[in-house]
Amino acid sequence: EVQLVESGGGLVQPGGSLRLSCAASGFTFDDYAMSWVRQAPGKERELVAAMSSTGGSTHYADSVKGRFTISRDNAKNTVYLQMNSLKSEDTAVYYCRARNYDYDYWGQGTQVTVSS
């Protein structure tokens, strides 16, 4: 059974930091590009950050460049999103996504709320 389990979300003040984790199982993690996608209330889903299967290339939304960092540990089948200098507009449900040419898997999401 394929599983993507996100953790690390919560309530944080503006300017604070959070680290999201996504533990994968049920598929060959090394064969998949991993990404984080978020959805704020009333808005469409937005790609936040992505990393290739080998970790050799990354992509970030302009809105998070310089503040967020995606990383992966293929030995632990886990992808991370380090979020610094958080802003209220970062409030959203954050989803982990695993994708290759044949398959596309999503986690259940974790809520991140940035508020004072």
C-alpha positions in Angstrom: 0.0 0.0 0.0 1.4 3.4 -1.0 1.5 5.9 1.8 2.8 9.5 2.1 2.5 10.7 5.6 3.1 14.4 6.3 4.0 15.7 9.7 5.4 18.9 11.3 2.6 21.3 10.6 1.1 23.6 13.2 0.7 27.1 14.4 3.6 29.5 14.2 4.1 33.2 14.5 5.1 35.4 11.6 8.8 35.2 11.1 9.0 31.8 12.7 10.1 28.5 11.2 8.7 25.0 10.7 10.1 21.8 9.2 7.7 19.5 7.4 8.4 15.9 6.9 6.9 13.4 4.5 7.5 9.7 5.1 7.0 7.5 2.1 6.3 3.8 1.8 4.9 1.2 -0.6 6.9 2.3 -3.7 10.5 2.8 -4.8 11.2 6.3 -3.4 14.4 6.8 -5.4 12.4 6.6 -8.6 10.2 9.5 -7.9 10.4 13.2 -8.0 9.1 14.7 -4.8 7.3 18.0 -4.3 5.3 20.0 -1.8 2.1 21.6 -2.9 -0.1 23.9 -0.8 -3.7 25.0 -0.9 -5.0 28.0 1.0 -8.7 28.5 1.7 -10.5 29.6 -1.4 -7.4 29.3 -3.6 -6.0 26.8 -6.1 -3.3 24.4 -5.3 0.2 25.9 -5.7 3.5 24.1 -6.3 5.8 25.3 -3.5 9.0 23.2 -4.1 10.1 20.2 -6.0 13.1 18.0 -6.1 14.2 15.4 -8.7 14.5 11.8 -7.8 18.3 12.1 -7.3 18.1 15.4 -5.6 20.2 17.0 -8.3 17.7 19.6 -9.2 15.1 21.7 -7.4 12.4 24.2 -8.2 10.8 26.8 -6.0 7.8 29.0 -6.3 8.8 32.7 -6.5 6.9 33.4 -3.4 9.1 31.1 -1.2 12.5 31.4 -2.8 15.1 32.2 -0.3 12.8 31.2 2.6 12.0 27.5 2.0 14.3 24.6 1.3 13.3 21.2 0.0 15.5 18.2 0.7 15.2 14.4 0.6 16.9 11.4 2.3 16.5 8.5 0.0 17.9 6.1 2.7 15.0 7.1 5.0 12.4 7.5 2.2 11.6 10.9 3.5 11.3 14.4 2.0 11.5 17.6 4.0 10.5 21.2 3.7 12.3 23.7 5.8 10.3 26.8 6.1 11.8 30.0 7.5 10.7 33.6 7.8 7.1 32.4 7.6 4.4 34.9 6.6 0.7 34.9 7.1 0.2 34.2 3.4 2.0 30.9 3.8 -1.0 29.6 5.8 -2.3 26.6 3.9 -2.6 22.8 3.9 0.7 21.4 2.7 0.7 18.2 0.7 3.5 15.9 -0.2 3.5 14.5 -3.7 5.5 11.7 -5.4 5.4 11.5 -9.1 7.1 9.7 -12.0 6.1 9.0 -15.6 3.5 6.4 -14.6 2.2 7.2 -11.1 1.2 10.2 -9.0 0.7 9.9 -5.3 -0.4 12.4 -2.7 -0.4 12.6 1.0 -3.3 13.6 3.2 -1.9 17.1 4.0 -0.7 18.9 7.1 -2.1 22.3 8.2 0.3 25.2 8.5 -1.1 28.3 10.2 1.0 31.5 10.4 -0.6 33.9 12.8 0.2 36.1 15.8 
